[in-house]
């Protein structure tokens, strides 16, 4: 039977069949930026050094593609600015969470896998979560995802001596502890000690102490300040000393600078001369650091100096005239300003330093420093303290929710200084004293 010309299949055009619209939020976001750039999906694939079909799967909901590619490289290929990167990272994190069942073996498993979890996939996901934390992603969502992966990883063979599995377990555990400290109300952050204890007892204890020197130092740098918050100053100091030992063994200048935080214990308990001696000694140590780390470490010391003067201003163990307390508070404010100027001047260097801190990025550290300034202003200028806290409240809610309880407490005492019958400002640093909830 002859085929008529009408029945012949249409010749394909040069551009091919029109691509279907993406079916996921992440896909729609990527397509939006493809359109913004005026490029094709094939051109994006060339930028990413992958096939066009890989980009097609990414746009159409295959979340495993996100895990197999670098999220940062996708952002770079699309030319995303900081705000767009945060949105991408958030959606990428939510998308990758849906691969959790696949990764943990809820679907058909590969016969050759040694563990239920694909360790390559786990490492990729850890990188994305870390990047999202550093970019200021939603800490609550990140905590949920990190906890799921950590619990699943810890359910693997507890007796194994596999260093790679243990390393991933440790890093996920540290991430859980970090995000807990960003989410838990400020005066309950000590609950994260349990997470860090579990890492030490269930993972580190299976290996020689020097197997994970850098990770051990990180754990101490996170846990030591939490003991200070529950008034276990001797234990806190001991933890900082252990941490400094492992930081020096690992020869990591950033971690060494993190351990300077132990100096703050002396200021908290009112030992001013000891605090000044330790601070001076730390400044000398910093001058011997490599230039690439020196400015970041100096900024950290200026911050610690400011925090120290702040605690001396509010020292309730000594009877000091209000004028002397105000002098300490003003010195603290001056040091906070100098530290923030230094951070801005050496933003790239400090950003690298902050990524290893509890705050995880410079923005959260800046918010913490501003709340500390407001605490000092309670003694010096309570009206300015209120204005400062109201200016940064929305950013704190978004990027560092743990600080909200600290903000509310500081506002209460600042407002209390404006009343006819003033509230005792020294109670600001005694968190167990009752403070009415602000409507």
Number of C-alpha atoms within 10 A of each C-alpha: 3 5 7 7 8 7 8 8 7 8 7 8 8 6 6 8 8 7 8 9 11 18 11 17 17 25 23 15 16 22 19 13 17 18 11 11 12 10 13 13 21 16 16 20 18 14 14 19 9 13 14 17 12 17 22 19 16 20 25 18 17 19 22 18 17 24 23 12 15 15 22 16 12 19 19 14 17 22 15 16 10 11 11 15 21 21 17 23 24 24 17 22 26 17 20 23 20 14 18 20 11 17 22 19 15 12 9 7 15 11 6 6 11 9 15 18 23 17 18 13 19 22 18 17 26 21 16 22 26 19 20 22 26 21 22 22 22 20 23 17 15 23 21 15 21 24 18 15 23 21 13 16 25 20 11 14 12 12 9 12 12 11 14 10 20 22 17 19 24 26 19 27 25 22 23 24 26 25 26 24 27 25 22 20 17 19 16 16 19 20 14 20 19 12 17 20 14 13 23 17 10 15 22 20 10 17 14 9 11 13 13 17 19 18 20 22 27 23 23 25 30 25 24 25 26 22 18 19 17 13 14 14 20 12 15 23 22 14 23 25 19 17 29 24 17 24 26 15 14 18 13 16 19 20 24 24 26 26 25 21 20 25 22 24 23 20 24 24 16 20 14 16 11 14 22 16 11 17 21 12 11 17 16 11 14 20 14 9 14 10 10 10 19 21 21 27 27 20 22 23 24 23 21 23 23 28 25 26 26 27 26 24 26 26 20 17 11 9 7 13 8 13 12 12 21 20 16 22 28 21 19 28 25 14 22 24 17 15 24 21 13 18 22 13 12 14 17 13 17 24 20 17 22 23 18 17 20 21 23 24 20 24 19 21 20 16 20 18 20 20 23 21 25 26 31 30 24 26 24 20 16 22 16 14 25 21 12 17 21 12 10 14 18 13 13 20 13 12 22 29 22 22 23 19 16 21 22 17 20 26 24 20 24 28 16 17 18 14 9 7 8 12 16 10 19 15 17 21 17 11 13 9 8 9 13 8 9 8 3
